[in-house]
Amino acid sequence: MLGRLNHVAIAVPDLAATAAIYRGTLGATVTAPQALPEHGVTVVFVELPNTKVELLEPLGEGSPIAAFLEKNPSGGMHHICYEVDDILAARDRLKAGGARVLGDGNPKIGAHGKPVLFLHPKDFAGTLVELEQV
Ligand code: CO
């Protein structure tokens, strides 16, 4: 069911400062910031030869990463995103296996303009999992 690793996401308190570290200190290519109000975050992607790193900063009130940053004030690894061919088939298979899908269980459009879902970290070794249909 799982395809490639699409990205690893790191939540950060200051997106501009972290993007500057990746661009400058680490010499990486970093995309322009993209506001995703429906997800309560602003994101940039660090483009690597084999995958991407997503840097997330809270956007607006009630951001889903606000509590995470309260617990991890300097930032931290937030989720891992795997590609799937058919997100509805993946969701139905996971639900049948007892996994919990976050939100209303329906895919939302993610940062790449493609459908995404998030799975409960307690069902996946303490790691929040994002699925993206590619
Ligand atoms: Co993501």
Backbone and ligand atoms as CSV (ligand in chain L), in Angstrom:
chain,resi,resn,atom,element,x,y,z
A,1,MET,N,N,0.826,-1.208,0.000
A,1,MET,CA,C,0.000,0.000,0.000
A,1,MET,C,C,0.863,1.261,0.000
A,2,LEU,N,N,1.958,1.261,0.767
A,2,LEU,CA,C,2.780,2.460,0.866
A,2,LEU,C,C,3.694,2.596,-0.335
A,3,GLY,N,N,3.789,3.826,-0.820
A,3,GLY,CA,C,4.729,4.132,-1.880
A,3,GLY,C,C,5.951,4.830,-1.322
A,4,ARG,N,N,6.434,5.822,-2.028
A,4,ARG,CA,C,7.653,6.516,-1.621
A,4,ARG,C,C,7.422,7.393,-0.402
A,5,LEU,N,N,8.539,7.704,0.271
A,5,LEU,CA,C,8.520,8.728,1.307
A,5,LEU,C,C,8.383,10.072,0.598
A,6,ASN,N,N,7.280,10.762,0.826
A,6,ASN,CA,C,7.088,12.062,0.173
A,6,ASN,C,C,7.821,13.163,0.922
A,7,HIS,N,N,7.651,13.224,2.244
A,7,HIS,CA,C,8.400,14.203,3.037
A,7,HIS,C,C,8.376,13.845,4.513
A,8,VAL,N,N,9.321,14.433,5.217
A,8,VAL,CA,C,9.334,14.443,6.684
A,8,VAL,C,C,9.050,15.880,7.080
A,9,ALA,N,N,8.182,16.086,8.071
A,9,ALA,CA,C,7.799,17.449,8.448
A,9,ALA,C,C,8.332,17.810,9.822
A,10,ILE,N,N,8.847,19.026,9.917
A,10,ILE,CA,C,9.372,19.559,11.169
A,10,ILE,C,C,8.570,20.815,11.499
A,11,ALA,N,N,7.975,20.841,12.701
A,11,ALA,CA,C,7.262,22.037,13.160
A,11,ALA,C,C,8.278,22.991,13.768
A,12,VAL,N,N,8.155,24.266,13.429
A,12,VAL,CA,C,9.129,25.261,13.897
A,12,VAL,C,C,8.395,26.507,14.389
A,13,PRO,N,N,8.997,27.209,15.369
A,13,PRO,CA,C,8.351,28.433,15.853
A,13,PRO,C,C,8.574,29.626,14.919
A,14,ASP,N,N,9.624,29.591,14.095
A,14,ASP,CA,C,9.947,30.740,13.237
A,14,ASP,C,C,10.368,30.209,11.867
A,15,LEU,N,N,9.422,30.224,10.942
A,15,LEU,CA,C,9.650,29.615,9.635
A,15,LEU,C,C,10.760,30.338,8.859
A,16,ALA,N,N,10.758,31.672,8.906
A,16,ALA,CA,C,11.758,32.425,8.138
A,16,ALA,C,C,13.156,32.110,8.653
A,17,ALA,N,N,13.310,32.045,9.981
A,17,ALA,CA,C,14.629,31.783,10.565
A,17,ALA,C,C,15.097,30.375,10.201
A,18,THR,N,N,14.173,29.393,10.248
A,18,THR,CA,C,14.567,28.016,9.942
A,18,THR,C,C,14.863,27.853,8.454
A,19,ALA,N,N,14.060,28.495,7.606
A,19,ALA,CA,C,14.324,28.436,6.157
A,19,ALA,C,C,15.700,29.028,5.861
A,20,ALA,N,N,16.064,30.087,6.579
A,20,ALA,CA,C,17.381,30.715,6.365
A,20,ALA,C,C,18.505,29.759,6.772
A,21,ILE,N,N,18.298,28.982,7.827
A,21,ILE,CA,C,19.311,28.004,8.252
A,21,ILE,C,C,19.484,26.923,7.179
A,22,TYR,N,N,18.355,26.428,6.660
A,22,TYR,CA,C,18.446,25.386,5.622
A,22,TYR,C,C,19.091,25.928,4.351
A,23,ARG,N,N,18.721,27.180,4.006
A,23,ARG,CA,C,19.258,27.782,2.786
A,23,ARG,C,C,20.747,28.126,2.952
A,24,GLY,N,N,21.069,28.725,4.085
A,24,GLY,CA,C,22.416,29.238,4.309
A,24,GLY,C,C,23.354,28.185,4.869
A,25,THR,N,N,23.152,27.805,6.121
A,25,THR,CA,C,24.058,26.883,6.798
A,25,THR,C,C,24.120,25.536,6.092
A,26,LEU,N,N,22.949,25.037,5.652
A,26,LEU,CA,C,22.904,23.702,5.058
A,26,LEU,C,C,22.972,23.732,3.531
A,27,GLY,N,N,22.881,24.909,2.943
A,27,GLY,CA,C,23.057,25.030,1.490
A,27,GLY,C,C,21.988,24.338,0.670
A,28,ALA,N,N,20.758,24.301,1.179
A,28,ALA,CA,C,19.677,23.578,0.497
A,28,ALA,C,C,18.801,24.540,-0.297
A,29,THR,N,N,18.042,23.965,-1.219
A,29,THR,CA,C,17.035,24.725,-1.957
A,29,THR,C,C,15.736,24.707,-1.157
A,30,VAL,N,N,15.191,25.887,-0.880
A,30,VAL,CA,C,13.974,26.002,-0.068
A,30,VAL,C,C,12.936,26.767,-0.880
A,31,THR,N,N,11.700,26.249,-0.942
A,31,THR,CA,C,10.635,26.897,-1.708
A,31,THR,C,C,10.125,28.138,-0.966
A,32,ALA,N,N,9.345,28.952,-1.653
A,32,ALA,CA,C,8.729,30.131,-1.039
A,32,ALA,C,C,7.637,29.689,-0.057
A,33,PRO,N,N,7.388,30.489,1.000
A,33,PRO,CA,C,6.342,30.129,1.962
A,33,PRO,C,C,4.965,30.060,1.292
A,34,GLN,N,N,4.187,29.088,1.773
A,34,GLN,CA,C,2.841,28.855,1.236
A,34,GLN,C,C,1.896,28.784,2.435
A,35,ALA,N,N,0.906,29.687,2.487
A,35,ALA,CA,C,-0.078,29.678,3.579
A,35,ALA,C,C,-1.169,28.661,3.254
A,36,LEU,N,N,-1.460,27.783,4.217
A,36,LEU,CA,C,-2.517,26.777,4.042
A,36,LEU,C,C,-3.536,26.967,5.160
A,37,PRO,N,N,-4.445,27.966,5.013
A,37,PRO,CA,C,-5.380,28.269,6.112
A,37,PRO,C,C,-6.231,27.067,6.521
A,38,GLU,N,N,-6.563,26.216,5.567
A,38,GLU,CA,C,-7.425,25.063,5.891
A,38,GLU,C,C,-6.707,24.088,6.831
A,39,HIS,N,N,-5.370,24.113,6.810
A,39,HIS,CA,C,-4.576,23.237,7.674
A,39,HIS,C,C,-3.988,23.989,8.868
A,40,GLY,N,N,-4.175,25.315,8.921
A,40,GLY,CA,C,-3.666,26.102,10.053
A,40,GLY,C,C,-2.150,26.194,10.102
A,41,VAL,N,N,-1.510,26.143,8.939
A,41,VAL,CA,C,-0.040,26.210,8.899
A,41,VAL,C,C,0.422,27.002,7.679
A,42,THR,N,N,1.644,27.526,7.801
A,42,THR,CA,C,2.383,28.026,6.643
A,42,THR,C,C,3.550,27.069,6.443
A,43,VAL,N,N,3.841,26.706,5.198
A,43,VAL,CA,C,4.865,25.695,4.933
A,43,VAL,C,C,5.885,26.189,3.915
A,44,VAL,N,N,7.086,25.657,4.019
A,44,VAL,CA,C,8.058,25.683,2.921
A,44,VAL,C,C,8.555,24.249,2.769
A,45,PHE,N,N,9.100,23.944,1.604
A,45,PHE,CA,C,9.706,22.630,1.396
A,45,PHE,C,C,11.190,22.795,1.108
A,46,VAL,N,N,11.981,21.994,1.809
A,46,VAL,CA,C,13.403,21.870,1.523
A,46,VAL,C,C,13.516,20.738,0.514
A,47,GLU,N,N,14.047,21.032,-0.668
A,47,GLU,CA,C,14.078,20.050,-1.751
A,47,GLU,C,C,15.405,19.309,-1.740
A,48,LEU,N,N,15.328,18.012,-1.530
A,48,LEU,CA,C,16.511,17.158,-1.482
A,48,LEU,C,C,16.482,16.239,-2.706
A,49,PRO,N,N,17.615,15.629,-3.041
A,49,PRO,CA,C,17.622,14.774,-4.236
A,49,PRO,C,C,16.631,13.615,-4.165
A,50,ASN,N,N,16.396,13.059,-2.984
A,50,ASN,CA,C,15.546,11.864,-2.905
A,50,ASN,C,C,14.217,12.088,-2.208
A,51,THR,N,N,14.014,13.227,-1.545
A,51,THR,CA,C,12.747,13.480,-0.855
A,51,THR,C,C,12.693,14.955,-0.484
A,52,LYS,N,N,11.772,15.317,0.399
A,52,LYS,CA,C,11.633,16.710,0.824
A,52,LYS,C,C,11.523,16.753,2.348
A,53,VAL,N,N,11.867,17.899,2.897
A,53,VAL,CA,C,11.575,18.185,4.301
A,53,VAL,C,C,10.597,19.349,4.303
A,54,GLU,N,N,9.484,19.170,5.009
A,54,GLU,CA,C,8.467,20.222,5.108
A,54,GLU,C,C,8.687,20.944,6.431
A,55,LEU,N,N,8.826,22.250,6.373
A,55,LEU,CA,C,8.917,23.048,7.597
A,55,LEU,C,C,7.566,23.726,7.799
A,56,LEU,N,N,7.013,23.578,9.000
A,56,LEU,CA,C,5.657,24.054,9.310
A,56,LEU,C,C,5.697,25.095,10.405
A,57,GLU,N,N,4.950,26.171,10.208
A,57,GLU,CA,C,4.790,27.207,11.234
A,57,GLU,C,C,3.291,27.401,11.450
A,58,PRO,N,N,2.851,27.641,12.696
A,58,PRO,CA,C,1.414,27.836,12.922
A,58,PRO,C,C,0.874,29.032,12.131
A,59,LEU,N,N,-0.375,28.907,11.683
A,59,LEU,CA,C,-1.068,29.999,10.982
A,59,LEU,C,C,-2.447,30.151,11.615
A,60,GLY,N,N,-2.717,31.336,12.180
A,60,GLY,CA,C,-4.048,31.630,12.718
A,60,GLY,C,C,-4.300,30.990,14.068
A,61,GLU,N,N,-5.519,31.213,14.566
A,61,GLU,CA,C,-5.920,30.685,15.873
A,61,GLU,C,C,-6.193,29.185,15.760
A,62,GLY,N,N,-5.878,28.465,16.818
A,62,GLY,CA,C,-6.226,27.042,16.865
A,62,GLY,C,C,-5.459,26.193,15.877
A,63,SER,N,N,-4.223,26.593,15.549
A,63,SER,CA,C,-3.427,25.779,14.631
A,63,SER,C,C,-3.206,24.389,15.213
A,64,PRO,N,N,-3.307,23.340,14.389
A,64,PRO,CA,C,-3.093,21.984,14.908
A,64,PRO,C,C,-1.663,21.738,15.388
A,65,ILE,N,N,-0.715,22.627,15.072
A,65,ILE,CA,C,0.646,22.413,15.574
A,65,ILE,C,C,0.988,23.302,16.774
A,66,ALA,N,N,0.012,24.118,17.248
A,66,ALA,CA,C,0.296,25.021,18.370
A,66,ALA,C,C,0.649,24.238,19.634
A,67,ALA,N,N,-0.127,23.207,19.945
A,67,ALA,CA,C,0.133,22.437,21.168
A,67,ALA,C,C,1.476,21.713,21.076
A,68,PHE,N,N,1.785,21.213,19.885
A,68,PHE,CA,C,3.066,20.531,19.677
A,68,PHE,C,C,4.224,21.488,19.970
A,69,LEU,N,N,4.106,22.733,19.507
A,69,LEU,CA,C,5.190,23.701,19.730
A,69,LEU,C,C,5.246,24.167,21.175
A,70,GLU,N,N,4.107,24.102,21.890
A,70,GLU,CA,C,4.165,24.402,23.327
A,70,GLU,C,C,5.011,23.359,24.043
A,71,LYS,N,N,4.865,22.112,23.609
A,71,LYS,CA,C,5.647,21.023,24.228
A,71,LYS,C,C,7.071,20.983,23.705
A,72,ASN,N,N,7.282,21.469,22.498
A,72,ASN,CA,C,8.608,21.444,21.846
A,72,ASN,C,C,8.930,22.851,21.357
A,73,PRO,N,N,9.259,23.760,22.281
A,73,PRO,CA,C,9.348,25.177,21.899
A,73,PRO,C,C,10.411,25.492,20.846
A,74,SER,N,N,11.451,24.687,20.740
A,74,SER,CA,C,12.439,24.981,19.700
A,74,SER,C,C,12.132,24.238,18.401
A,75,GLY,N,N,11.002,23.523,18.354
A,75,GLY,CA,C,10.598,22.790,17.162
A,75,GLY,C,C,10.895,21.311,17.318
A,76,GLY,N,N,10.439,20.521,16.340
A,76,GLY,CA,C,10.688,19.083,16.400
A,76,GLY,C,C,10.017,18.367,15.251
A,77,MET,N,N,10.370,17.085,15.095
A,77,MET,CA,C,9.781,16.296,14.020
A,77,MET,C,C,8.298,16.104,14.288
A,78,HIS,N,N,7.475,16.423,13.315
A,78,HIS,CA,C,6.029,16.457,13.538
A,78,HIS,C,C,5.294,15.312,12.860
A,79,HIS,N,N,5.606,15.011,11.601
A,79,HIS,CA,C,4.964,13.882,10.925
A,79,HIS,C,C,5.812,13.400,9.764
A,80,ILE,N,N,5.388,12.249,9.249
A,80,ILE,CA,C,6.069,11.640,8.105
A,80,ILE,C,C,4.989,11.362,7.063
A,81,CYS,N,N,5.304,11.634,5.801
A,81,CYS,CA,C,4.284,11.518,4.750
A,81,CYS,C,C,4.683,10.460,3.734
A,82,TYR,N,N,3.805,9.472,3.585
A,82,TYR,CA,C,3.998,8.407,2.612
A,82,TYR,C,C,3.036,8.595,1.444
A,83,GLU,N,N,3.489,8.212,0.278
A,83,GLU,CA,C,2.637,8.285,-0.903
A,83,GLU,C,C,1.800,7.011,-1.039
A,84,VAL,N,N,0.567,7.199,-1.504
A,84,VAL,CA,C,-0.303,6.066,-1.835
A,84,VAL,C,C,-0.926,6.338,-3.202
A,85,ASP,N,N,-1.308,5.257,-3.886
A,85,ASP,CA,C,-1.930,5.404,-5.207
A,85,ASP,C,C,-3.393,5.811,-5.100
A,86,ASP,N,N,-4.069,5.273,-4.082
A,86,ASP,CA,C,-5.518,5.470,-3.967
A,86,ASP,C,C,-5.820,5.740,-2.496
A,87,ILE,N,N,-6.051,7.017,-2.173
A,87,ILE,CA,C,-6.156,7.387,-0.758
A,87,ILE,C,C,-7.443,6.855,-0.117
A,88,LEU,N,N,-8.506,6.753,-0.878
A,88,LEU,CA,C,-9.756,6.243,-0.298
A,88,LEU,C,C,-9.649,4.746,-0.028
A,89,ALA,N,N,-9.009,4.024,-0.933
A,89,ALA,CA,C,-8.797,2.587,-0.704
A,89,ALA,C,C,-7.880,2.382,0.495
A,90,ALA,N,N,-6.835,3.230,0.608
A,90,ALA,CA,C,-5.917,3.122,1.748
A,90,ALA,C,C,-6.660,3.409,3.051
A,91,ARG,N,N,-7.471,4.467,3.041
A,91,ARG,CA,C,-8.234,4.821,4.245
A,91,ARG,C,C,-9.155,3.671,4.656
A,92,ASP,N,N,-9.867,3.114,3.702
A,92,ASP,CA,C,-10.829,2.064,4.039
A,92,ASP,C,C,-10.111,0.828,4.583
A,93,ARG,N,N,-8.981,0.504,4.006
A,93,ARG,CA,C,-8.201,-0.640,4.494
A,93,ARG,C,C,-7.693,-0.383,5.915
A,94,LEU,N,N,-7.201,0.834,6.160
A,94,LEU,CA,C,-6.685,1.160,7.487
A,94,LEU,C,C,-7.792,1.152,8.526
A,95,LYS,N,N,-8.937,1.728,8.173
A,95,LYS,CA,C,-10.059,1.760,9.124
A,95,LYS,C,C,-10.542,0.347,9.434
A,96,ALA,N,N,-10.575,-0.497,8.410
A,96,ALA,CA,C,-10.994,-1.881,8.623
A,96,ALA,C,C,-10.032,-2.597,9.559
A,97,GLY,N,N,-8.763,-2.154,9.543
A,97,GLY,CA,C,-7.760,-2.736,10.430
A,97,GLY,C,C,-7.721,-2.098,11.800
A,98,GLY,N,N,-8.604,-1.126,12.051
A,98,GLY,CA,C,-8.704,-0.527,13.377
A,98,GLY,C,C,-7.918,0.763,13.555
A,99,ALA,N,N,-7.264,1.250,12.508
A,99,ALA,CA,C,-6.506,2.500,12.632
A,99,ALA,C,C,-7.474,3.685,12.656
A,100,ARG,N,N,-7.042,4.729,13.357
A,100,ARG,CA,C,-7.876,5.928,13.465
A,100,ARG,C,C,-7.418,6.981,12.459
A,101,VAL,N,N,-8.366,7.465,11.671
A,101,VAL,CA,C,-8.097,8.543,10.722
A,101,VAL,C,C,-8.528,9.841,11.393
A,102,LEU,N,N,-7.679,10.859,11.362
A,102,LEU,CA,C,-8.000,12.114,12.041
A,102,LEU,C,C,-9.006,12.942,11.242
A,103,GLY,N,N,-9.642,13.885,11.956
A,103,GLY,CA,C,-10.618,14.773,11.323
A,103,GLY,C,C,-11.896,14.023,10.996
A,104,ASP,N,N,-12.555,14.426,9.909
A,104,ASP,CA,C,-13.830,13.788,9.565
A,104,ASP,C,C,-13.622,12.537,8.707
A,105,GLY,N,N,-12.362,12.168,8.499
A,105,GLY,CA,C,-12.076,10.937,7.763
A,105,GLY,C,C,-12.039,11.120,6.264
A,106,ASN,N,N,-12.320,12.346,5.815
A,106,ASN,CA,C,-12.273,12.606,4.377
A,106,ASN,C,C,-10.989,13.351,4.023
A,107,PRO,N,N,-10.381,13.032,2.887
A,107,PRO,CA,C,-9.140,13.713,2.501
A,107,PRO,C,C,-9.358,15.218,2.331
A,108,LYS,N,N,-8.308,15.974,2.680
A,108,LYS,CA,C,-8.265,17.403,2.374
A,108,LYS,C,C,-7.189,17.590,1.311
A,109,ILE,N,N,-7.212,18.755,0.678
A,109,ILE,CA,C,-6.172,19.039,-0.312
A,109,ILE,C,C,-4.953,19.594,0.423
A,110,GLY,N,N,-3.801,18.953,0.209
A,110,GLY,CA,C,-2.574,19.331,0.904
A,110,GLY,C,C,-1.749,20.343,0.132
A,111,ALA,N,N,-0.507,20.519,0.606
A,111,ALA,CA,C,0.366,21.570,0.074
A,111,ALA,C,C,0.732,21.358,-1.393
A,112,HIS,N,N,0.637,20.123,-1.876
A,112,HIS,CA,C,0.981,19.880,-3.275
A,112,HIS,C,C,-0.250,19.832,-4.177
A,113,GLY,N,N,-1.410,20.275,-3.634
A,113,GLY,CA,C,-2.635,20.254,-4.429
A,113,GLY,C,C,-3.210,18.870,-4.599
A,114,LYS,N,N,-2.794,17.929,-3.733
A,114,LYS,CA,C,-3.258,16.546,-3.835
A,114,LYS,C,C,-3.934,16.146,-2.523
A,115,PRO,N,N,-4.819,15.126,-2.554
A,115,PRO,CA,C,-5.546,14.746,-1.347
A,115,PRO,C,C,-4.619,14.131,-0.287
A,116,VAL,N,N,-4.841,14.535,0.966
A,116,VAL,CA,C,-4.062,14.000,2.090
A,116,VAL,C,C,-4.995,13.615,3.233
A,117,LEU,N,N,-4.501,12.685,4.061
A,117,LEU,CA,C,-5.171,12.263,5.292
A,117,LEU,C,C,-4.103,12.104,6.360
A,118,PHE,N,N,-4.514,12.264,7.621
A,118,PHE,CA,C,-3.592,12.032,8.736
A,118,PHE,C,C,-4.111,10.883,9.602
A,119,LEU,N,N,-3.180,10.074,10.096
A,119,LEU,CA,C,-3.499,8.891,10.910
A,119,LEU,C,C,-2.990,9.102,12.320
A,120,HIS,N,N,-3.740,8.575,13.280
A,120,HIS,CA,C,-3.437,8.810,14.696
A,120,HIS,C,C,-2.063,8.252,15.075
A,121,PRO,N,N,-1.225,9.097,15.729
A,121,PRO,CA,C,0.132,8.625,16.074
A,121,PRO,C,C,0.142,7.411,16.998
A,122,LYS,N,N,-0.884,7.270,17.823
A,122,LYS,CA,C,-0.861,6.125,18.757
A,122,LYS,C,C,-1.006,4.796,18.023
A,123,ASP,N,N,-1.496,4.831,16.798
A,123,ASP,CA,C,-1.634,3.595,16.025
A,123,ASP,C,C,-0.379,3.278,15.206
A,124,PHE,N,N,0.599,4.222,15.164
A,124,PHE,CA,C,1.769,4.050,14.283
A,124,PHE,C,C,3.057,4.441,15.004
A,125,ALA,N,N,3.329,3.707,16.086
A,125,ALA,CA,C,4.615,3.836,16.782
A,125,ALA,C,C,4.897,5.266,17.247
A,126,GLY,N,N,3.817,5.960,17.658
A,126,GLY,CA,C,4.015,7.298,18.213
A,126,GLY,C,C,4.318,8.361,17.178
A,127,THR,N,N,4.057,8.048,15.904
A,127,THR,CA,C,4.383,9.004,14.835
A,127,THR,C,C,3.131,9.368,14.060
A,128,LEU,N,N,2.864,10.654,13.962
A,128,LEU,CA,C,1.770,11.123,13.123
A,128,LEU,C,C,2.117,10.812,11.661
A,129,VAL,N,N,1.203,10.124,10.984
A,129,VAL,CA,C,1.444,9.699,9.595
A,129,VAL,C,C,0.488,10.453,8.670
A,130,GLU,N,N,1.033,11.030,7.621
A,130,GLU,CA,C,0.245,11.655,6.562
A,130,GLU,C,C,0.315,10.752,5.340
A,131,LEU,N,N,-0.815,10.548,4.708
A,131,LEU,CA,C,-0.849,9.842,3.426
A,131,LEU,C,C,-1.182,10.852,2.349
A,132,GLU,N,N,-0.466,10.799,1.234
A,132,GLU,CA,C,-0.749,11.689,0.122
A,132,GLU,C,C,-0.961,10.854,-1.129
A,133,GLN,N,N,-2.059,11.108,-1.811
A,133,GLN,CA,C,-2.309,10.396,-3.069
A,133,GLN,C,C,-1.516,11.073,-4.181
A,134,VAL,N,N,-0.731,10.274,-4.903
A,134,VAL,CA,C,0.097,10.853,-5.974
A,134,VAL,C,C,-0.317,10.306,-7.339
L,1,CO,CO,CO,3.062,17.052,5.470
